[in-house]
Amino acid sequence: MATEEERIRAREGLVDAAIRVGLPPEFGQLMARELRSAVAMDRMRAYLLGVRPSRMEDIADEMLAIMEQRDAWIEQKRSEEANAAITAFYNRPNREED
């Protein structure tokens, strides 16, 4: 999990990247607010600086793709935790033997 300092750095980097590709800083702040995590903001920053998209639709599509991948990762981690809890439950010592 990222620290608040890492999120601030990522937010500032994303806003700076938005400005560098000709977008208003408010749009960079909006993207940061929607993306939420430092990793997602860093990915969006890399996209903006690497691809330098000219259409807002392309930027929105990439942002949505990053958000979907983040959400899928979160769901996978939740599923793994649930599976570990179920496995621990099934593998618990038999109380009748205590």
C-alpha distances in whole Angstrom, upper triangle without the diagonal:
4,7,10,12,10,10,14,14,13,16,18,18,19,21,23,23,25,27,28,29,31,29,29,26,26,25,22,21,22,20,17,17,17,15,12,9,9,10,12,14,14,16,18,19,20,22,24,25,26,28,29,30,33,32,30,30,28,26,25,25,23,20,21,21,17,16,18,16,13,15,16,13,12,15,16,13,15,18,17,16,19,21,20,21,25,25,25,27,30,30,30,33,36,37,41,41,40
4,7,8,6,7,10,11,10,12,15,15,16,18,20,20,22,24,25,26,28,26,26,23,23,23,20,18,19,18,14,15,16,13,11,8,7,8,11,12,12,14,16,17,18,20,22,22,24,26,27,28,31,31,28,29,27,24,24,25,22,19,21,21,17,16,19,17,14,16,18,15,14,18,19,16,18,21,20,20,23,25,24,25,28,29,29,31,33,33,34,37,40,41,44,44,43
4,5,5,6,9,10,11,12,14,15,17,19,20,21,23,25,26,27,29,27,26,23,23,23,20,18,20,19,15,16,17,15,12,10,9,11,14,14,14,17,18,18,20,23,23,24,26,28,28,30,32,32,30,31,29,26,26,27,24,22,23,24,20,19,22,21,17,19,21,19,17,21,22,19,21,24,23,22,25,28,26,27,31,31,31,33,36,35,35,38,42,42,46,46,44
4,5,5,6,9,10,10,12,14,15,16,18,20,21,23,24,26,27,25,24,21,20,21,18,16,18,17,13,14,16,14,11,10,9,12,14,13,14,17,18,18,20,23,23,24,26,28,28,29,31,31,29,30,29,25,25,27,24,21,23,24,20,19,22,22,18,20,23,21,19,23,24,22,23,26,26,25,28,30,29,30,33,34,33,35,38,38,38,41,44,44,48,49,47
4,5,5,6,9,10,11,12,14,15,16,18,20,21,22,25,26,24,23,20,20,21,18,16,19,18,14,15,18,16,13,12,10,13,15,13,14,17,18,17,19,22,22,22,24,27,27,28,31,31,29,30,29,25,26,28,25,22,24,25,21,21,24,23,20,22,25,23,22,25,26,24,25,29,28,27,30,33,32,32,36,37,36,38,41,41,41,44,47,47,51,51,49
4,5,5,6,9,10,10,12,14,15,16,18,20,21,23,24,23,23,19,20,20,16,15,18,16,13,14,16,14,11,9,6,9,12,10,10,14,15,14,16,19,19,19,21,24,24,26,28,29,27,28,26,23,23,25,22,19,22,22,18,18,21,20,17,20,22,20,19,23,24,22,23,27,26,26,29,31,30,31,34,35,34,37,39,39,40,43,46,46,50,50,49
4,5,5,6,9,10,10,12,14,15,16,18,20,21,23,21,20,17,17,17,14,12,14,13,9,10,13,11,8,7,5,8,10,8,9,13,13,13,15,18,18,19,21,23,23,24,26,26,24,25,24,20,21,22,20,17,19,20,16,16,19,18,15,18,20,18,18,21,23,21,22,26,26,25,28,30,30,31,34,35,35,37,39,39,40,43,46,47,50,51,49
4,5,5,6,8,10,11,12,14,15,17,18,20,21,19,18,15,15,16,13,11,14,13,10,11,14,13,10,10,8,12,13,10,11,15,15,13,16,19,18,19,21,23,23,24,26,27,24,26,25,21,22,24,21,18,21,22,19,18,22,21,19,21,24,22,21,25,26,25,26,29,29,29,32,34,33,34,37,38,38,40,43,43,43,46,49,50,54,54,52
4,5,5,6,9,10,10,12,14,15,16,18,20,19,18,15,16,17,13,12,15,14,11,13,16,14,12,11,8,11,12,10,9,13,13,11,14,17,16,16,19,21,21,23,25,26,24,26,24,21,22,24,21,18,21,22,18,19,22,21,19,22,24,22,22,26,27,25,27,30,30,30,33,35,34,35,39,39,39,41,44,44,44,47,51,51,55,55,54
4,5,5,6,9,10,10,12,14,15,17,18,17,17,14,15,15,11,11,13,11,8,11,13,11,10,8,5,8,9,6,6,10,10,8,11,13,13,14,16,18,18,20,22,23,21,22,21,17,18,20,17,15,18,18,15,15,19,18,16,19,21,19,20,23,24,23,25,28,28,28,31,33,32,34,37,37,38,40,42,42,43,46,49,50,54,54,53
4,5,5,6,9,10,11,12,14,16,17,15,14,11,12,12,8,7,10,9,6,8,11,10,9,9,7,10,10,7,8,11,10,9,13,14,13,15,17,19,18,19,21,22,19,21,20,16,17,19,17,14,17,18,15,15,19,19,17,19,22,21,21,24,25,25,26,29,30,29,32,34,34,35,38,39,39,41,44,44,45,48,51,52,55,56,55
4,5,5,6,9,10,11,12,14,16,14,13,10,12,12,9,8,12,11,9,11,14,13,13,13,10,13,13,9,10,13,12,10,13,15,14,14,17,19,18,19,21,22,20,22,21,18,19,21,19,17,20,21,18,19,22,22,20,23,25,24,24,28,29,28,30,33,33,33,36,38,38,39,42,43,43,45,47,47,48,51,54,55,59,59,58
4,6,5,6,9,10,10,12,14,13,14,11,13,13,9,10,13,12,10,13,15,13,13,13,10,12,12,8,8,11,10,7,10,12,11,11,14,16,15,17,19,20,19,21,20,16,18,20,17,15,19,19,17,18,21,21,19,22,24,23,24,27,28,27,29,32,32,33,35,37,37,39,41,42,42,45,47,47,48,51,54,55,59,59,58
4,5,5,6,9,10,11,12,11,11,9,11,10,6,8,10,8,7,11,12,10,11,12,10,11,10,6,7,9,7,5,9,10,9,10,13,14,13,14,17,17,15,18,16,13,14,16,14,12,15,16,14,15,19,18,17,20,22,22,22,25,26,26,28,31,31,32,34,36,36,38,40,41,42,44,46,46,47,51,54,55,58,59,58
4,5,5,6,9,10,11,9,8,6,8,8,4,6,9,8,8,11,13,12,13,14,13,14,13,9,11,13,10,8,12,13,10,11,15,16,14,15,17,17,15,18,17,14,15,18,16,14,17,19,17,17,21,21,20,22,25,25,25,28,30,29,31,34,34,35,37,39,39,41,43,44,45,47,49,50,50,54,57,57,61,62,60
4,5,5,6,9,10,9,10,7,11,11,8,10,13,12,11,14,16,15,16,17,14,16,15,12,11,14,12,9,11,13,10,10,14,15,13,15,17,18,17,20,19,15,17,20,18,16,20,21,19,20,24,23,22,25,28,27,27,31,32,31,33,36,36,37,39,41,41,43,45,46,47,49,51,52,52,56,59,60,63,64,63
4,5,5,6,9,9,10,9,12,11,8,11,13,11,11,15,16,15,16,16,14,15,14,10,10,11,9,6,8,9,6,6,10,11,10,12,14,15,14,17,15,12,15,17,15,14,18,18,16,18,22,21,21,24,26,25,26,29,30,30,32,35,35,36,38,40,40,42,44,45,46,48,50,51,52,55,58,59,63,63,62
4,5,5,6,5,7,6,9,7,5,9,11,9,10,14,14,14,16,17,16,16,14,11,12,13,10,8,11,10,7,8,12,12,9,11,12,13,11,14,14,10,13,15,14,13,16,18,16,18,21,21,21,23,26,26,27,29,31,31,33,35,36,37,39,41,41,43,45,46,47,49,51,52,53,56,59,60,63,64,63
4,5,5,5,6,6,9,9,8,11,13,12,13,16,17,17,19,20,18,19,18,14,15,16,13,11,13,14,10,10,14,14,11,13,13,15,14,17,16,14,16,19,17,16,20,21,20,21,25,25,24,27,29,29,30,33,34,34,36,39,39,40,42,44,45,46,48,50,50,52,54,55,56,59,62,63,67,67,66
4,6,7,9,10,13,12,11,14,16,15,15,19,20,19,21,21,19,20,19,15,15,16,13,10,12,12,9,8,11,12,9,12,12,15,15,18,17,14,17,19,18,17,21,22,20,22,26,26,25,28,30,30,31,34,35,35,37,39,40,41,43,45,45,47,49,50,51,53,55,55,57,60,63,64,68,68,67
4,6,9,10,13,11,11,14,15,14,16,19,19,19,21,21,20,20,18,15,15,15,12,10,12,11,7,7,10,10,6,8,9,11,11,15,13,11,14,17,15,15,19,20,19,21,24,24,24,27,29,29,30,33,34,34,37,39,39,40,43,44,45,47,49,50,51,53,54,55,56,60,63,64,67,68,67
4,7,9,12,10,11,14,15,14,16,19,20,20,22,23,22,23,20,17,18,18,15,13,15,14,10,11,14,13,9,10,9,11,11,15,14,12,15,18,17,17,20,22,21,23,26,26,26,29,31,31,32,35,36,37,38,41,41,43,45,46,47,49,51,52,53,55,57,57,59,62,65,66,69,70,69
4,6,8,7,7,11,11,11,13,16,16,17,19,21,20,21,18,15,17,17,13,12,15,14,10,12,15,14,11,11,10,11,9,13,13,11,13,16,15,15,18,20,19,20,23,24,24,26,28,29,30,32,34,34,36,38,39,40,42,44,45,46,48,50,51,52,54,55,56,60,62,63,67,68,67
4,5,5,7,9,10,11,13,15,16,17,19,21,20,22,19,16,18,19,15,14,17,17,13,15,18,17,14,14,14,14,12,15,16,13,15,18,18,16,19,22,21,21,24,26,25,27,30,30,30,33,35,35,36,39,40,41,43,45,46,47,49,50,51,53,55,56,57,60,63,64,67,68,67
4,5,5,6,9,10,11,12,14,15,16,18,18,20,18,14,16,17,14,13,16,16,13,15,18,18,16,16,16,16,14,17,18,14,16,19,18,16,19,21,20,20,24,25,24,26,29,29,29,31,33,33,35,37,38,39,41,43,44,45,47,48,49,51,53,54,55,58,61,61,65,66,65
4,5,5,6,9,10,10,12,14,15,18,18,20,18,15,17,18,15,15,18,18,15,17,21,20,18,17,17,17,14,17,18,14,15,18,18,15,18,21,20,19,23,24,23,24,28,28,28,30,32,32,33,36,37,38,39,42,43,43,46,47,48,49,52,53,53,57,59,60,63,64,63
4,5,5,6,9,10,11,12,14,17,17,18,15,13,15,16,12,12,16,15,12,15,18,17,15,14,14,14,10,13,14,11,11,15,14,12,15,17,16,16,20,21,20,22,25,25,26,28,30,30,31,34,35,36,38,40,41,42,44,45,46,48,50,51,52,56,58,59,62,63,62
4,5,5,6,9,10,10,12,14,14,15,13,10,12,13,10,9,13,13,10,13,16,16,14,14,15,15,12,15,15,11,12,15,14,11,14,17,15,15,19,20,19,21,24,24,24,27,28,29,30,32,33,34,36,38,39,40,42,44,44,46,48,49,50,54,56,57,60,61,60
4,5,5,6,9,10,11,13,13,15,13,10,13,15,12,12,16,16,14,16,19,19,18,18,19,18,15,17,18,14,14,17,16,13,16,18,16,16,19,20,19,20,24,24,23,26,28,28,29,32,33,33,35,37,38,39,41,43,43,45,47,48,49,52,55,55,59,60,59
4,5,5,6,9,10,13,14,16,13,11,14,15,12,13,17,16,14,17,20,20,18,17,18,17,13,15,16,12,11,15,14,11,13,16,15,14,17,19,17,18,22,22,22,24,27,27,27,30,32,32,33,36,37,38,40,42,42,43,46,47,48,51,54,54,58,59,58
4,5,5,6,8,11,12,13,10,8,11,12,8,10,13,13,12,15,17,17,15,15,16,15,12,13,13,10,9,12,11,8,10,13,11,11,14,16,14,16,19,19,19,22,24,24,25,28,29,30,31,34,35,36,38,39,40,42,44,45,46,49,52,53,56,57,56
4,5,5,6,8,9,11,8,6,10,11,9,10,13,14,13,15,18,18,17,17,19,19,16,17,16,13,12,15,13,10,12,14,12,11,15,16,14,16,19,19,18,21,23,23,24,27,28,28,30,32,33,34,36,38,38,40,42,43,44,47,50,51,54,55,54
4,6,5,9,11,13,11,9,13,14,12,13,17,17,16,19,21,21,21,20,22,21,17,18,18,15,14,16,15,11,13,16,13,12,15,17,14,15,19,19,18,20,23,23,23,26,28,27,29,32,32,33,35,37,38,39,41,43,43,47,49,49,53,54,53
4,5,9,11,13,10,9,13,13,11,14,17,16,16,19,21,20,20,19,21,19,16,16,16,13,11,13,13,9,10,12,11,8,12,14,12,12,16,17,16,18,21,21,21,24,26,26,27,30,31,31,33,35,36,37,40,41,42,45,48,48,52,53,52
4,6,8,9,6,6,10,10,9,11,14,13,14,17,18,18,19,18,20,19,16,16,16,13,11,13,11,7,9,11,8,6,10,11,9,10,14,14,13,16,18,18,19,22,23,24,26,28,29,30,32,33,34,36,38,39,40,43,46,47,50,51,50
4,7,9,7,7,11,12,11,13,16,16,17,19,21,22,22,21,24,23,20,20,20,16,15,17,15,11,12,14,11,9,13,13,10,11,15,14,13,16,18,18,18,21,23,22,24,27,27,28,31,32,33,34,37,38,38,42,44,45,48,49,48
4,5,5,6,9,10,11,12,14,15,17,18,20,21,22,22,25,24,21,22,20,17,17,18,15,12,14,14,11,10,13,12,9,11,14,12,12,15,17,16,17,20,21,21,23,25,25,26,29,30,31,33,35,36,36,40,42,43,47,47,47
4,6,5,6,9,10,10,12,14,15,16,18,20,20,21,24,24,22,23,21,18,18,19,16,13,15,16,12,12,15,14,11,14,16,14,14,18,19,18,20,23,23,23,26,27,27,29,31,32,33,35,37,37,38,41,44,45,49,49,48
4,5,5,6,9,10,11,12,14,15,16,18,19,20,23,23,21,22,20,17,17,17,14,12,14,13,10,11,13,11,9,12,14,12,13,16,17,16,18,21,21,21,24,26,26,28,30,31,31,34,36,36,37,40,43,44,48,48,47
4,5,5,6,9,10,11,12,14,15,16,17,17,21,20,18,18,16,13,13,14,11,9,10,10,6,7,10,9,7,11,13,12,13,16,17,17,19,21,21,22,25,26,27,28,31,32,33,35,36,37,38,42,45,46,49,50,49
4,5,5,6,9,10,11,12,14,15,16,16,19,19,17,18,16,13,13,14,11,9,12,12,9,10,13,13,11,14,16,15,16,19,20,20,22,25,25,26,28,30,30,32,34,35,36,38,40,40,42,45,48,49,52,53,52
4,5,5,6,9,10,11,12,14,15,16,19,20,18,19,17,14,15,16,13,11,14,14,10,12,15,14,13,16,18,16,17,21,21,21,23,26,26,26,29,31,31,33,35,36,36,39,40,41,42,45,48,50,53,53,53
4,5,5,6,9,10,10,12,13,14,18,18,17,17,14,12,13,13,10,9,12,11,8,10,13,11,11,14,16,15,16,19,20,20,22,24,24,26,28,29,30,32,34,35,36,38,40,40,42,45,48,49,53,53,53
4,5,5,6,9,10,10,11,11,15,15,13,14,12,9,10,11,8,7,10,10,8,10,13,12,12,15,17,17,18,21,22,22,24,26,27,28,30,32,32,34,36,37,38,40,42,43,44,48,50,52,55,56,55
4,5,5,6,8,10,10,12,15,16,15,16,14,11,13,14,11,10,14,14,11,14,17,16,15,19,20,20,21,24,25,25,27,29,30,31,33,34,35,37,39,40,41,43,45,45,46,50,53,54,58,58,57
4,6,5,6,8,9,12,15,16,16,17,14,12,14,15,11,12,15,14,12,15,17,16,16,19,20,20,22,24,24,25,28,29,29,31,33,34,35,37,39,39,41,43,44,45,46,50,53,54,58,58,57
4,6,5,6,7,8,12,13,13,14,10,9,11,11,8,9,13,12,10,14,16,15,16,19,20,19,22,24,24,25,28,29,30,31,34,35,35,38,39,40,41,44,45,45,47,51,53,55,58,59,58
4,6,6,5,7,10,11,11,13,10,8,11,12,9,10,14,14,13,15,18,18,18,21,22,22,24,27,27,28,30,32,33,34,36,38,38,40,42,43,44,46,48,49,50,54,56,58,61,62,61
4,6,5,9,12,14,14,16,13,11,15,16,13,14,17,17,15,18,21,20,20,24,25,24,26,29,29,30,32,34,34,36,38,39,40,42,44,45,46,48,50,50,52,55,58,59,63,63,62
4,6,9,12,14,15,17,13,12,16,15,12,14,18,16,15,19,21,19,20,24,24,24,26,29,29,29,32,34,34,35,38,39,39,42,43,44,45,48,49,49,51,54,57,59,62,62,62
4,5,9,11,13,13,10,10,13,13,11,13,16,15,15,18,20,19,21,23,24,24,27,29,29,30,33,34,34,36,39,39,40,43,44,45,46,48,50,50,52,56,58,60,63,63,63
4,6,9,11,13,10,9,13,14,12,14,17,17,16,19,21,21,22,25,26,26,28,31,31,32,35,36,37,38,41,42,43,45,46,47,49,51,52,53,54,58,61,62,65,66,66
4,6,8,9,7,7,10,11,10,12,15,15,15,18,20,20,22,24,25,26,28,30,31,32,34,35,36,38,40,41,42,44,46,47,48,50,51,52,54,58,60,62,65,66,66
4,7,9,8,8,11,13,13,14,17,18,18,21,22,23,25,27,28,29,31,33,34,35,37,38,39,41,43,44,45,47,49,50,51,53,55,56,57,61,63,65,68,69,69
4,5,5,7,9,10,11,13,15,16,17,19,20,22,23,25,26,28,29,31,32,34,35,37,38,40,41,42,44,46,47,48,50,52,53,54,56,60,62,63,67,67,67
4,5,5,6,9,10,11,12,14,15,17,18,20,21,22,24,26,27,29,30,32,33,35,36,38,39,41,42,44,45,46,48,50,51,52,54,58,60,61,64,65,65
4,5,5,6,9,10,10,12,14,15,16,18,20,21,22,24,26,27,28,30,31,33,34,36,37,39,40,42,43,45,46,48,49,51,52,56,58,59,62,64,64
4,5,5,6,9,10,11,12,14,15,17,18,20,21,23,24,26,27,29,30,31,33,35,36,37,39,41,42,43,45,47,48,49,51,55,57,58,61,62,62
4,5,5,6,9,10,11,12,14,16,17,18,20,21,23,24,26,27,29,30,32,33,35,36,38,39,41,42,44,45,47,48,50,53,55,57,60,61,61
4,5,5,6,9,10,11,12,14,15,16,18,20,21,22,24,26,27,28,30,32,33,34,36,38,39,40,42,43,45,46,48,52,54,55,58,59,59
4,5,5,6,9,10,10,12,14,15,16,18,20,21,22,24,26,27,29,30,31,33,35,36,37,39,41,42,43,45,46,50,52,54,57,58,58
4,5,5,6,9,10,11,12,14,15,17,18,20,21,23,24,26,27,29,30,31,33,35,36,37,39,41,42,43,45,49,51,52,56,56,56
4,5,5,6,9,10,11,12,14,15,17,18,20,21,23,24,26,27,29,30,32,33,35,36,38,39,41,42,44,47,49,51,54,55,55
4,5,5,6,9,10,10,12,14,15,16,18,20,21,22,24,26,27,28,30,32,33,34,36,37,39,40,42,46,48,49,52,53,53
4,5,5,6,9,10,10,12,14,15,16,18,20,21,22,24,26,27,29,30,31,33,35,36,37,39,40,44,46,48,51,52,52
4,5,5,6,9,10,11,12,14,15,17,19,20,21,23,24,26,27,29,30,31,33,35,36,37,39,43,45,46,50,50,50
4,5,5,6,9,10,11,12,14,15,17,18,20,21,23,24,26,27,29,30,32,33,35,36,37,41,43,45,48,49,49
4,5,5,6,9,10,10,12,14,15,16,18,20,21,22,24,26,27,28,30,31,33,34,36,40,42,43,46,47,47
4,5,5,6,9,10,10,12,14,15,16,18,20,21,22,24,26,27,29,30,31,33,34,38,40,42,45,46,46
4,5,5,6,9,10,11,12,14,15,17,19,20,21,23,25,26,27,29,30,31,33,37,39,40,44,44,44
4,5,5,6,9,10,11,12,14,15,17,18,20,21,23,24,26,27,29,30,32,35,37,39,42,43,43
4,5,5,6,9,10,10,12,14,15,16,18,20,21,22,24,26,27,28,30,34,36,37,40,41,41
4,5,5,6,9,10,11,12,14,15,16,18,20,21,23,24,26,27,28,32,34,36,39,40,40
4,5,5,6,9,10,11,12,14,15,17,19,20,21,23,25,26,27,31,33,34,38,38,38
4,5,5,6,9,10,10,12,14,15,16,18,20,21,23,24,26,29,31,33,36,37,37
4,5,5,6,9,10,10,12,14,15,16,18,20,21,22,24,28,30,32,35,35,36
4,5,5,6,9,10,11,12,14,15,16,18,20,21,22,26,28,30,33,34,34
4,5,5,6,9,10,11,12,14,15,17,18,20,21,25,27,28,31,32,32
4,5,5,6,9,10,11,12,14,15,16,18,20,24,25,27,30,31,31
4,5,5,6,9,10,10,12,14,15,16,18,22,24,26,29,29,30
4,5,5,6,9,10,10,12,14,15,16,20,22,24,27,28,27
4,5,5,6,9,10,11,12,14,15,19,21,22,25,26,26
4,5,5,6,9,10,11,12,14,18,20,22,24,25,26
4,5,5,6,9,10,10,12,16,18,20,23,23,24
4,5,5,6,9,10,10,14,16,18,21,22,22
4,5,5,6,9,10,14,15,17,20,21,21
4,5,5,6,8,12,14,16,19,19,20
4,6,5,6,10,12,14,17,17,18
4,5,5,9,10,12,15,16,16
4,6,9,9,12,14,15,16
4,6,9,11,14,14,15
4,6,8,11,11,12
4,6,9,8,8
4,5,6,7
4,5,5
4,6
4
